[in-house]
Amino acid sequence: MLITASALQSLRTTVRMEFAKALANVEPQYQLVATVVPSTSKSNTYGWIGAMPSFREWVGDRVVNSVKEHGYSITNKTWENTIGINRDDVEDDNIGMVPTVVQSLAQEGAEFPDELVFGLLPNGFTTACYDGQNFFDTDHPVNSKHDGTGADSSVANMVDETGSGYTGEPWYLLDTSRPLKPLIFQDRRKLAINTLFNPTDPAVWTSNEFEFGADMRCEAGYGFWQMAFGNKRDLTAANLWDSWKRMRAFTRDGGKKLKIRPNLLVVPPSLEEEATKLLERDFIDEGGVTVKNEMKGKVKLLVVDVL
């Protein structure tokens, strides 16, 4: 087949159509746990994270609450995935697999934010969030006064029993009910596909290939640590209840309750069976005794393939 301009235009149209069609059928999971924040610059600074004063009775003049400045920034990165098609295959009309490859490229691109966002969870035990502590830590500072001028107390949003023999994978309890979720996905440039299907393109000259690829510009980061509890211990009803109660007790500076409402249990595939039993069965075994399962339906389950 002679490679004509119309043939290349047809190939270009096919690639774009298959890409758009595949994107419409992908359902990534990251938006369940991360707030999507549009970005218009190299990085976004979230200096306001860390303090949200509560309402008070309006008596006299307004009281202006100065929001803490933490200087927590998320810098965007550019990500790409490029595919080459041998020019000889195009010339021989041997391109029947192109639609499948394009669809796979679209799915990989649409689900890539899952890797960024959910990768934050296991890394949260060793990566700092807005307050300078690791996102999952045992000594997050909470001040005794709402304006931050009092004494700090240490609050934990994790339990790590690996030193006591635990060798399993971490699991997480989250509150995703608020406008700002536990994690942040920063969207600078949305996923898009581009093609190099001209005979004069450099890749054709140097590599005898026509190329197409997708790219995006984005990054993920941490929101409020108070909305997540990390566990490196057995996934049991007792431990899930313990995580629940600790999160419900979290307070803002000044001691007022944050009204955290845990609603999502996030687990890797290795814990899917145990988590399903824990959240769906009417009765469970506790120390050899069958008891009513108080956690049934308490929270939703999210099994994340990339964990």
Backbone as numpy.savetxt, mean C-alpha at the origin, in Angstrom:
# Nx Ny Nz CAx CAy CAz Cx Cy Cz
5.45 -10.08 -45.38 4.61 -8.88 -45.38 5.49 -7.64 -45.38
5.21 -6.74 -46.30 5.94 -5.49 -46.35 5.51 -4.62 -45.17
6.52 -4.10 -44.45 6.22 -3.25 -43.30 5.89 -1.85 -43.80
4.61 -1.57 -43.85 4.15 -0.27 -44.33 3.74 0.61 -43.16
3.54 1.87 -43.45 3.10 2.80 -42.41 1.74 2.40 -41.87
0.86 1.93 -42.74 -0.47 1.51 -42.28 -0.39 0.26 -41.41
0.54 -0.65 -41.74 0.69 -1.86 -40.92 1.19 -1.51 -39.52
2.13 -0.58 -39.45 2.65 -0.16 -38.16 1.60 0.60 -37.35
0.79 1.40 -38.04 -0.28 2.11 -37.36 -1.30 1.14 -36.79
-1.58 0.07 -37.56 -2.51 -0.95 -37.08 -1.96 -1.65 -35.84
-0.64 -1.93 -35.85 -0.01 -2.56 -34.70 -0.04 -1.62 -33.50
0.22 -0.36 -33.73 0.18 0.64 -32.66 -1.22 0.72 -32.04
-2.23 0.71 -32.89 -3.62 0.76 -32.41 -3.97 -0.48 -31.60
-3.52 -1.63 -32.07 -3.78 -2.88 -31.36 -3.17 -2.85 -29.96
-1.93 -2.40 -29.89 -1.24 -2.35 -28.60 -1.98 -1.44 -27.61
-2.38 -0.27 -28.06 -3.05 0.68 -27.17 -4.43 0.16 -26.75
-5.15 -0.44 -27.67 -6.48 -0.95 -27.35 -6.40 -2.10 -26.36
-5.47 -3.03 -26.58 -5.34 -4.17 -25.68 -4.89 -3.71 -24.29
-4.04 -2.72 -24.25 -3.57 -2.19 -22.97 -4.72 -1.58 -22.19
-5.52 -0.75 -22.85 -6.66 -0.10 -22.18 -7.69 -1.13 -21.74
-7.94 -2.12 -22.58 -8.93 -3.16 -22.25 -8.48 -3.96 -21.03
-7.21 -4.30 -20.98 -6.70 -5.08 -19.85 -6.74 -4.27 -18.56
-6.42 -2.98 -18.63 -6.43 -2.14 -17.43 -7.81 -2.12 -16.78
-8.85 -2.13 -17.61 -10.22 -2.04 -17.10 -10.60 -3.27 -16.29
-9.86 -4.37 -16.45 -10.22 -5.63 -15.79 -9.33 -5.95 -14.59
-8.41 -5.06 -14.27 -7.50 -5.30 -13.15 -8.03 -4.63 -11.89
-7.99 -5.33 -10.78 -8.45 -4.79 -9.50 -7.32 -4.85 -8.48
-6.46 -3.86 -8.46 -5.38 -3.85 -7.46 -5.94 -3.67 -6.06
-5.13 -4.00 -5.06 -5.58 -3.98 -3.67 -5.10 -2.77 -2.89
-4.15 -2.03 -3.42 -3.49 -1.00 -2.61 -4.43 0.09 -2.13
-5.48 0.39 -2.91 -6.38 1.47 -2.50 -7.21 1.10 -1.27
-7.21 -0.17 -0.90 -7.93 -0.58 0.31 -7.21 -0.13 1.58
-5.89 0.08 1.48 -5.11 0.41 2.69 -4.35 1.72 2.57
-4.36 2.32 1.38 -3.57 3.53 1.16 -4.43 4.65 0.60
-4.22 5.84 1.11 -4.85 7.03 0.54 -4.05 7.46 -0.69
-4.73 7.66 -1.80 -4.06 8.10 -3.02 -3.96 9.63 -3.00
-2.75 10.12 -3.02 -2.49 11.56 -2.95 -1.89 12.03 -4.28
-2.57 12.91 -5.02 -1.99 13.44 -6.26 -0.74 14.26 -5.95
0.25 14.14 -6.81 1.50 14.87 -6.63 1.78 15.71 -7.87
2.30 16.90 -7.69 2.60 17.78 -8.81 4.06 18.23 -8.80
4.89 17.58 -8.01 6.29 17.97 -7.91 7.16 16.75 -7.67
8.45 16.98 -7.50 9.39 15.88 -7.29 9.06 15.09 -6.04
8.62 15.78 -5.00 8.29 15.13 -3.73 7.20 15.90 -3.03
6.52 15.23 -2.12 5.52 15.86 -1.27 5.99 15.78 0.17
5.82 16.87 0.90 6.17 16.89 2.32 4.89 16.91 3.14
4.78 15.96 4.07 3.58 15.81 4.88 3.87 16.31 6.30
4.12 17.61 6.38 4.48 18.18 7.67 3.36 18.19 8.68
2.12 18.06 8.20 0.97 18.13 9.10 0.64 16.80 9.74
1.26 15.72 9.26 0.97 14.41 9.85 1.47 14.40 11.29
0.66 13.92 12.18 1.11 13.76 13.56 0.24 14.44 14.59
-0.54 15.43 14.15 -1.40 16.10 15.13 -2.64 16.61 14.43
-3.78 16.23 14.94 -5.05 16.76 14.47 -5.87 17.10 15.69
-5.86 18.38 16.11 -6.54 18.78 17.35 -8.02 18.45 17.31
-8.58 18.19 18.47 -10.00 17.87 18.55 -10.83 19.14 18.72
-12.14 18.99 18.56 -13.04 20.14 18.71 -13.21 20.51 20.18
-13.51 21.79 20.40 -13.74 22.31 21.74 -14.92 23.27 21.67
-15.49 23.54 22.83 -16.57 24.53 22.86 -16.00 25.90 22.52
-16.71 26.62 21.65 -16.26 27.95 21.22 -16.70 28.97 22.27
-15.79 29.27 23.17 -16.01 30.28 24.20 -14.93 31.33 24.04
-15.34 32.57 23.81 -14.36 33.61 23.55 -13.80 33.47 22.14
-12.55 33.86 21.95 -11.92 33.78 20.64 -11.57 32.33 20.30
-11.43 32.08 19.02 -10.95 30.78 18.58 -9.58 30.50 19.17
-9.29 29.24 19.43 -7.96 28.82 19.85 -7.28 28.19 18.65
-6.23 28.81 18.17 -5.53 28.31 17.00 -4.53 27.25 17.42
-4.72 26.03 16.89 -3.82 24.92 17.20 -2.73 24.85 16.14
-1.50 24.96 16.54 -0.38 24.86 15.60 -0.07 23.39 15.35
-0.17 23.00 14.07 0.08 21.62 13.71 1.57 21.33 13.77
1.94 20.20 14.31 3.34 19.81 14.41 3.98 19.76 13.02
5.23 20.18 12.95 5.97 20.09 11.70 6.97 18.95 11.81
6.69 17.87 11.08 7.57 16.71 11.13 8.49 16.62 9.93
8.13 17.27 8.82 8.98 17.25 7.65 9.10 15.89 7.00
8.07 15.07 7.10 8.10 13.74 6.49 7.81 13.88 5.00
8.74 13.44 4.16 8.61 13.61 2.72 8.60 12.27 2.00
7.89 12.23 0.88 7.88 11.09 -0.01 8.34 11.58 -1.38
9.42 11.04 -1.89 9.98 11.46 -3.17 9.55 10.49 -4.25
9.00 11.03 -5.33 8.52 10.20 -6.42 9.67 9.51 -7.16
9.39 8.33 -7.67 10.33 7.59 -8.51 9.63 7.22 -9.82
10.43 7.02 -10.85 9.89 6.63 -12.15 10.13 5.15 -12.37
9.09 4.45 -12.83 9.13 3.00 -13.02 8.75 2.68 -14.46
9.39 1.68 -15.04 9.09 1.34 -16.43 9.20 -0.16 -16.68
8.57 -0.59 -17.77 8.67 -1.96 -18.25 8.54 -1.90 -19.77
9.57 -2.37 -20.48 9.63 -2.21 -21.93 9.77 -3.56 -22.61
9.05 -3.75 -23.71 9.04 -4.99 -24.47 9.53 -4.73 -25.89
10.37 -5.62 -26.41 10.84 -5.51 -27.79 10.22 -6.57 -28.68
9.85 -6.18 -29.90 9.32 -7.10 -30.91 10.31 -7.13 -32.07
10.82 -8.30 -32.38 11.78 -8.41 -33.46 11.19 -7.92 -34.78
11.92 -7.08 -35.48 11.41 -6.53 -36.73 11.09 -7.64 -37.73
11.89 -8.70 -37.71 11.64 -9.80 -38.64 10.29 -10.45 -38.38
9.90 -10.54 -37.08 8.59 -11.12 -36.75 7.47 -10.25 -37.29
7.65 -8.93 -37.20 6.64 -8.03 -37.75 6.59 -8.18 -39.27
7.73 -8.28 -39.87 7.81 -8.44 -41.33 7.16 -9.74 -41.78
7.31 -10.80 -40.97 6.73 -12.11 -41.30 5.32 -12.29 -40.76
4.75 -11.23 -40.16 3.41 -11.27 -39.59 3.30 -12.34 -38.50
4.38 -12.49 -37.73 4.42 -13.48 -36.65 4.26 -12.76 -35.31
3.14 -12.11 -35.14 2.93 -11.27 -33.95 1.63 -11.62 -33.23
1.22 -12.86 -33.35 -0.05 -13.27 -32.74 -0.07 -13.19 -31.23
1.11 -13.24 -30.60 1.16 -13.19 -29.14 1.23 -11.77 -28.59
1.32 -10.79 -29.46 1.45 -9.41 -29.00 0.29 -8.99 -28.09
-0.98 -9.26 -28.43 -2.07 -8.85 -27.53 -1.93 -9.43 -26.13
-1.51 -10.70 -26.03 -1.35 -11.33 -24.72 -0.23 -10.67 -23.93
0.87 -10.37 -24.61 1.99 -9.70 -23.94 1.58 -8.32 -23.45
0.83 -7.60 -24.27 0.37 -6.26 -23.89 -0.56 -6.34 -22.68
-1.47 -7.31 -22.69 -2.39 -7.47 -21.56 -1.63 -7.78 -20.27
-0.59 -8.61 -20.38 0.22 -8.93 -19.20 0.96 -7.70 -18.70
1.45 -6.89 -19.65 2.14 -5.65 -19.28 1.19 -4.71 -18.53
-0.04 -4.62 -19.01 -1.03 -3.76 -18.35 -1.34 -4.25 -16.94
-1.51 -5.56 -16.79 -1.81 -6.09 -15.46 -0.65 -5.87 -14.51
0.57 -6.12 -14.98 1.74 -5.90 -14.13 1.82 -4.44 -13.70
1.56 -3.52 -14.64 1.64 -2.10 -14.31 0.57 -1.66 -13.34
-0.66 -2.15 -13.54 -1.76 -1.75 -12.67 -1.60 -2.30 -11.26
-0.96 -3.46 -11.15 -0.78 -4.08 -9.84 0.54 -3.71 -9.18
1.41 -3.02 -9.91 2.71 -2.65 -9.33 2.58 -1.80 -8.07
1.60 -0.86 -8.00 1.45 -0.12 -6.73 1.21 -1.03 -5.53
0.63 -2.22 -5.74 0.48 -3.16 -4.63 1.84 -3.50 -4.03
2.84 -3.69 -4.91 4.18 -4.02 -4.41 4.75 -2.88 -3.59
4.56 -1.65 -4.07 5.08 -0.50 -3.33 4.38 -0.33 -1.99
3.05 -0.38 -2.02 2.27 -0.10 -0.81 2.40 -1.22 0.21
2.15 -2.44 -0.19 2.17 -3.54 0.78 3.59 -3.90 1.21
4.58 -3.52 0.38 5.96 -3.71 0.81 6.32 -2.84 2.00
5.53 -1.78 2.22 5.77 -0.92 3.39 5.50 -1.65 4.70
4.59 -2.62 4.68 4.20 -3.26 5.94 5.34 -4.07 6.56
5.93 -5.04 5.87 7.06 -5.75 6.51 8.26 -4.84 6.74
8.44 -3.83 5.87 9.55 -2.90 6.07 9.29 -1.92 7.21
8.02 -1.86 7.65 7.66 -0.92 8.70 8.31 -1.20 10.04
8.83 -2.42 10.24 9.51 -2.75 11.49 10.91 -2.13 11.55
11.42 -1.68 10.39 12.78 -1.14 10.34 12.86 0.21 9.62
11.72 0.80 9.26 11.71 2.05 8.49 10.93 3.12 9.24
11.50 4.31 9.33 10.91 5.38 10.12 9.70 6.00 9.42
8.75 6.47 10.23 7.60 7.22 9.74 7.75 8.67 10.18
6.65 9.41 10.25 6.72 10.86 10.46 7.33 11.27 11.80
7.21 10.43 12.84 7.70 10.84 14.16 9.15 10.43 14.41
9.81 9.88 13.38 11.20 9.49 13.53 11.40 8.08 14.05
10.34 7.47 14.54 10.39 6.07 14.98 10.02 5.16 13.82
10.41 3.90 13.92 9.95 2.94 12.92 8.43 2.93 12.91
7.86 2.71 11.74 6.39 2.73 11.64 5.77 1.77 12.64
6.31 0.55 12.72 5.92 -0.39 13.78 7.00 -0.34 14.84
6.65 0.16 16.03 7.66 0.37 17.06 7.02 0.24 18.44
7.88 0.19 19.45 7.40 0.06 20.83 7.44 1.38 21.59
7.98 2.43 20.98 8.12 3.68 21.73 7.81 4.91 20.88
6.61 4.91 20.28 6.13 6.13 19.64 5.82 7.16 20.72
6.29 8.39 20.57 6.04 9.41 21.60 4.64 10.00 21.47
3.91 10.01 22.57 2.61 10.68 22.65 2.68 11.64 23.82
2.40 12.92 23.56 2.59 13.95 24.57 1.40 14.05 25.50
1.66 14.45 26.72 0.59 14.57 27.72 -0.29 15.78 27.49
0.18 16.74 26.67 -0.61 17.94 26.38 -0.86 18.04 24.89
-2.02 18.60 24.54 -2.41 18.65 23.14 -1.50 19.55 22.31
-0.81 20.49 22.94 0.08 21.39 22.20 1.52 20.89 22.17
1.75 19.69 22.73 3.07 19.10 22.67 4.07 19.63 23.67
3.62 20.41 24.66 4.56 21.01 25.62 4.72 20.17 26.88
4.01 19.05 26.96 4.12 18.21 28.14 5.15 17.11 28.00
5.04 16.12 28.86 5.97 15.00 28.83 5.47 13.93 27.86
6.41 13.26 27.20 6.08 12.19 26.27 5.97 10.86 27.01
5.03 10.03 26.57 4.98 8.64 26.99 5.18 7.77 25.75
5.65 6.56 25.95 5.92 5.65 24.83 4.74 4.73 24.59
4.35 4.61 23.32 3.22 3.76 22.94 3.68 2.78 21.86
3.26 1.54 22.00 3.65 0.50 21.05 2.52 0.22 20.07
2.87 0.02 18.80 1.90 -0.48 17.82 2.44 -1.74 17.15
3.12 -2.54 17.95 3.66 -3.81 17.46 3.93 -4.74 18.63
3.97 -6.05 18.30 4.47 -7.07 19.22 5.38 -7.98 18.41
6.60 -8.17 18.88 7.59 -8.99 18.18 8.03 -10.11 19.11
7.65 -11.34 18.78 8.01 -12.49 19.61 9.00 -13.40 18.89
9.71 -12.85 17.88 10.67 -13.69 17.16 11.78 -14.19 18.08
12.13 -13.40 19.09 13.15 -13.84 20.03 12.70 -14.94 20.95
11.39 -15.20 20.95 10.83 -16.25 21.81 10.51 -17.51 21.02
11.06 -17.58 19.81 10.86 -18.80 19.02 9.89 -18.68 17.88
9.20 -17.55 17.75 8.26 -17.38 16.64 9.02 -17.25 15.33
8.66 -18.06 14.34 9.36 -18.06 13.05 8.41 -17.82 11.87
7.17 -17.42 12.15 6.21 -17.21 11.08 6.35 -15.85 10.43
5.40 -15.54 9.58 5.40 -14.26 8.88 4.53 -13.25 9.62
4.84 -11.96 9.49 4.06 -10.94 10.17 2.64 -10.85 9.63
1.73 -10.38 10.49 0.37 -10.07 10.08 0.00 -8.72 10.69
-1.05 -8.10 10.16 -1.29 -6.70 10.47 -2.80 -6.45 10.67
-3.11 -5.63 11.66 -4.47 -5.16 11.89 -4.50 -3.67 11.59
-5.44 -3.25 10.73 -5.48 -1.86 10.26 -6.85 -1.24 10.49
-6.83 0.09 10.61 -8.05 0.89 10.54 -8.00 1.67 9.23
-8.85 1.28 8.29 -8.85 1.92 6.97 -10.13 2.73 6.75
-10.77 3.13 7.83 -12.09 3.76 7.75 -12.03 5.28 7.57
-10.84 5.86 7.64 -10.73 7.32 7.65 -10.20 7.84 6.32
-10.37 9.16 6.09 -9.86 9.73 4.84 -8.37 9.48 4.63
-7.57 9.60 5.70 -6.16 9.26 5.61 -5.97 7.86 6.15
-5.66 6.94 5.26 -5.47 5.54 5.64 -4.06 5.34 6.22
-3.77 4.15 6.70 -2.46 3.93 7.33 -1.28 4.19 6.41
-1.48 3.98 5.11 -0.40 4.14 4.14 -0.80 5.17 3.09
0.19 5.66 2.36 -0.01 6.69 1.34 0.55 6.21 0.02
-0.24 6.35 -1.05 0.26 6.14 -2.39 0.29 7.49 -3.09
1.47 7.92 -3.46 1.66 9.24 -4.06 1.73 9.09 -5.57
0.78 9.70 -6.27 0.62 9.51 -7.71 1.07 10.76 -8.46
2.23 10.69 -9.09 2.77 11.84 -9.84 2.39 11.78 -11.32
2.58 10.61 -11.94 2.19 10.42 -13.34 1.60 9.03 -13.48
0.41 8.95 -14.00 -0.31 7.69 -14.07 0.31 6.76 -15.11
0.04 5.49 -14.94 0.51 4.46 -15.85 0.04 4.74 -17.27
0.97 4.70 -18.23 0.63 4.95 -19.62 1.55 4.13 -20.51
1.12 3.85 -21.73 1.91 3.06 -22.66 2.37 3.94 -23.81
3.58 3.67 -24.29 4.15 4.38 -25.43 4.76 3.37 -26.39
4.84 3.74 -27.67 5.35 2.82 -28.69 6.44 3.48 -29.52
7.38 2.67 -29.96 8.41 3.07 -30.93 8.26 2.15 -32.13
7.35 2.51 -33.01 7.00 1.65 -34.14 7.33 2.30 -35.48
8.35 3.11 -35.51 8.78 3.72 -36.76 10.07 3.06 -37.24
10.21 2.79 -38.52 11.43 2.14 -39.04 12.70 2.92 -38.75
12.57 4.22 -38.48 13.75 5.05 -38.22 14.07 5.20 -36.75
13.30 4.55 -35.89 13.58 4.63 -34.45 14.93 4.01 -34.13
15.65 4.55 -33.14 16.99 4.03 -32.83 17.02 2.54 -32.52
16.01 2.03 -31.83 16.01 0.61 -31.47 15.96 -0.28 -32.70
15.28 0.18 -33.75 15.21 -0.60 -34.98 16.60 -0.63 -35.63
17.29 0.48 -35.60 18.62 0.57 -36.20 19.65 -0.25 -35.44
19.62 -0.16 -34.10 20.66 -0.81 -33.30 20.34 -2.25 -32.92
19.05 -2.57 -32.70 18.68 -3.89 -32.18 17.70 -4.65 -33.06
17.30 -4.06 -34.19 16.35 -4.70 -35.10 15.03 -5.00 -34.39
14.62 -4.07 -33.51 13.40 -4.28 -32.73 12.50 -3.05 -32.78
11.21 -3.32 -32.84 10.22 -2.32 -32.50 9.95 -2.48 -31.00
9.69 -1.39 -30.33 9.53 -1.45 -28.88 8.25 -0.77 -28.42
7.69 -1.30 -27.34 6.60 -0.60 -26.64 6.80 -0.82 -25.15
6.34 0.13 -24.37 6.55 0.02 -22.94 5.61 0.91 -22.16
5.50 0.61 -20.89 4.65 1.39 -19.98 5.51 1.99 -18.89
5.09 3.13 -18.38 5.83 3.76 -17.30 4.88 4.55 -16.43
5.33 4.84 -15.22 4.56 5.63 -14.26 5.55 6.32 -13.33
5.08 7.32 -12.64 5.91 8.02 -11.66 5.13 8.13 -10.37
5.65 7.54 -9.31 4.89 7.45 -8.07 5.80 6.96 -6.96
5.26 6.88 -5.76 5.95 6.29 -4.62 4.94 6.09 -3.51
5.30 5.31 -2.52 4.43 5.03 -1.39 5.15 5.37 -0.09
4.36 5.68 0.94 4.95 6.02 2.23 3.95 5.80 3.35
4.35 6.17 4.55 3.57 5.88 5.74 2.68 7.05 6.15
1.48 6.72 6.61 0.57 7.69 7.19 0.67 7.64 8.70
-0.49 7.55 9.37 -0.51 7.49 10.84 -0.17 6.09 11.34
0.84 5.98 12.21 1.16 4.69 12.80 0.04 4.19 13.69
-0.77 5.12 14.22 -1.85 4.73 15.13 -2.92 3.89 14.43
-2.93 3.86 13.12 -3.96 3.15 12.38 -3.50 1.78 11.92
-2.37 1.31 12.48 -1.85 0.00 12.10 -1.17 -0.66 13.29
-1.30 -1.97 13.37 -0.64 -2.73 14.43 0.03 -3.94 13.79
1.36 -4.02 13.95 2.12 -5.11 13.36 2.40 -6.21 14.35
2.29 -7.46 13.88 2.47 -8.61 14.76 3.45 -9.62 14.18
4.46 -9.93 14.98 5.33 -11.06 14.71 5.11 -12.07 15.84
3.92 -12.61 15.84 3.51 -13.62 16.82 2.41 -14.46 16.19
2.03 -15.52 16.85 1.02 -16.41 16.29 -0.29 -15.67 16.04
-0.93 -16.01 14.93 -2.24 -15.44 14.63 -3.29 -16.25 15.36
-3.69 -15.77 16.53 -4.69 -16.44 17.36 -5.77 -15.43 17.72
-6.88 -15.95 18.23 -7.96 -15.07 18.68 -7.48 -14.15 19.80
-6.70 -14.70 20.72 -6.21 -13.90 21.84 -5.29 -12.78 21.36
-4.41 -13.09 20.43 -3.48 -12.08 19.94 -4.18 -11.03 19.07
-5.19 -11.47 18.32 -5.95 -10.52 17.52 -6.75 -9.59 18.43
-7.34 -10.15 19.48 -8.06 -9.32 20.44 -7.11 -8.33 21.12
-5.91 -8.79 21.44 -4.93 -7.92 22.09 -4.59 -6.75 21.18
-4.38 -7.02 19.90 -4.08 -5.94 18.94 -5.25 -4.98 18.85
-6.46 -5.54 18.80 -7.68 -4.73 18.72 -7.78 -3.77 19.91
-7.60 -4.31 21.11 -7.76 -3.50 22.33 -6.68 -2.42 22.42
-5.48 -2.74 22.02 -4.41 -1.75 22.07 -4.70 -0.59 21.11
-5.16 -0.92 19.92 -5.47 0.14 18.94 -6.64 1.00 19.42
-7.63 0.37 20.01 -8.79 1.12 20.51 -8.40 2.09 21.63
-7.30 1.80 22.31 -6.87 2.63 23.43 -5.96 3.77 23.00
-5.55 3.83 21.75 -4.65 4.89 21.30 -5.27 6.27 21.52
-4.43 7.20 21.95 -4.88 8.58 22.19 -4.04 9.55 21.38
-4.58 10.72 21.17 -3.83 11.82 20.58 -3.07 12.54 21.69
-2.20 13.49 21.32 -1.55 14.31 22.34 -2.62 14.96 23.21
-2.41 14.91 24.50 -3.40 15.46 25.44 -4.26 14.39 26.06
-4.20 13.17 25.54 -4.90 12.06 26.17 -6.27 11.73 25.64
-6.79 12.50 24.70 -8.12 12.23 24.18 -8.07 11.05 23.20
-9.05 10.16 23.31 -9.06 8.96 22.47 -9.12 9.32 21.00
-8.40 8.56 20.18 -8.39 8.77 18.74 -9.56 8.11 18.02
-10.29 7.28 18.75 -11.44 6.56 18.19 -11.03 5.67 17.02
-9.91 4.98 17.21 -9.45 4.03 16.20 -10.42 2.85 16.16
-10.81 2.46 14.94 -11.75 1.35 14.75 -11.13 0.33 13.79
-10.39 -0.63 14.30 -9.76 -1.63 13.42 -10.82 -2.36 12.60
-10.57 -2.48 11.29 -11.57 -3.12 10.43 -11.00 -4.05 9.39
-9.67 -4.23 9.36 -9.08 -5.04 8.30 -7.88 -5.83 8.83
-7.94 -7.14 8.65 -6.81 -8.02 8.98 -6.08 -8.34 7.69
-4.81 -7.98 7.61 -4.00 -8.19 6.41 -2.99 -9.30 6.68
-3.02 -10.32 5.82 -2.13 -11.46 6.01 -1.51 -11.88 4.69
-0.35 -12.56 4.75 0.22 -13.17 3.55 -0.52 -14.46 3.23
-0.34 -15.03 2.04 -1.03 -16.28 1.70 -0.76 -17.43 2.67
0.41 -17.43 3.30 0.74 -18.52 4.23 -0.17 -18.53 5.45
-0.82 -17.41 5.76 -1.71 -17.33 6.92 -3.18 -17.27 6.52
-3.47 -17.47 5.25 -4.86 -17.35 4.78 -5.78 -18.36 5.45
-5.34 -19.60 5.55 -6.20 -20.63 6.14 -6.51 -20.31 7.60
-5.49 -19.96 8.37 -5.69 -19.66 9.78 -6.58 -18.44 9.96
-6.34 -17.42 9.13 -7.13 -16.19 9.25 -8.58 -16.43 8.88
-8.82 -17.23 7.86 -10.18 -17.54 7.44 -10.94 -18.26 8.54
-10.29 -19.23 9.16 -10.92 -19.95 10.27 -11.25 -18.98 11.41
-10.30 -18.09 11.68 -10.44 -17.19 12.82 -11.59 -16.20 12.64
-11.87 -15.82 11.39 -12.88 -14.80 11.15 -14.22 -15.34 10.68
-14.28 -16.62 10.35 -15.51 -17.16 9.78 -16.16 -18.27 10.60
-15.43 -18.98 11.41 -16.00 -20.10 12.15 -16.77 -19.63 13.38
-17.81 -20.37 13.72 -18.61 -20.04 14.90 -17.89 -20.38 16.19
-17.09 -21.48 16.15 -16.37 -21.91 17.34 -14.92 -22.17 16.98
-14.04 -21.94 17.93 -12.62 -22.18 17.73 -12.06 -22.92 18.93
-10.87 -23.45 18.74 -10.19 -24.18 19.81 -9.22 -23.25 20.52
-9.35 -23.17 21.83 -8.43 -22.39 22.64 -7.87 -23.28 23.75
-6.63 -23.68 23.56 -5.98 -24.52 24.56 -6.68 -25.85 24.77
-7.22 -26.44 23.69 -7.89 -27.71 23.80 -9.35 -27.63 24.18
-9.85 -26.40 24.34 -11.25 -26.19 24.71 -11.97 -25.48 23.58
-13.13 -25.98 23.18 -13.92 -25.34 22.12 -14.73 -24.20 22.71
-14.54 -23.02 22.17 -15.23 -21.83 22.69 -15.86 -21.07 21.53
-16.81 -20.22 21.88 -17.44 -19.38 20.87 -16.41 -18.42 20.29
-16.45 -18.24 18.98 -15.50 -17.36 18.30 -16.01 -15.93 18.30
-15.51 -15.12 19.21 -15.94 -13.74 19.33 -15.41 -12.85 18.21
-14.41 -13.35 17.47 -13.85 -12.55 16.38 -14.57 -12.77 15.05
-15.53 -13.67 15.01 -16.22 -13.93 13.75 -16.90 -12.65 13.25
-16.55 -12.25 12.02 -17.15 -11.08 11.42 -16.71 -9.76 12.01
-15.76 -9.80 12.94 -15.33 -8.58 13.62 -14.61 -7.63 12.67
-13.75 -8.21 11.82 -13.02 -7.44 10.82 -13.05 -8.19 9.50
-12.71 -7.50 8.44 -12.61 -8.13 7.12 -11.20 -8.68 6.94
-11.09 -9.64 6.03 -9.81 -10.26 5.75 -9.31 -9.83 4.39
-8.02 -9.47 4.32 -7.38 -9.16 3.06 -6.10 -10.00 2.94
-6.10 -10.92 2.00 -4.95 -11.75 1.73 -4.15 -11.11 0.59
-2.91 -10.78 0.84 -2.10 -10.03 -0.12 -1.03 -10.93 -0.71
-1.12 -11.13 -2.01 -0.21 -12.06 -2.68 1.25 -11.62 -2.59
1.50 -10.31 -2.58 2.89 -9.84 -2.63 3.56 -9.84 -1.26
2.84 -10.17 -0.19 3.47 -10.24 1.13 4.21 -11.58 1.27
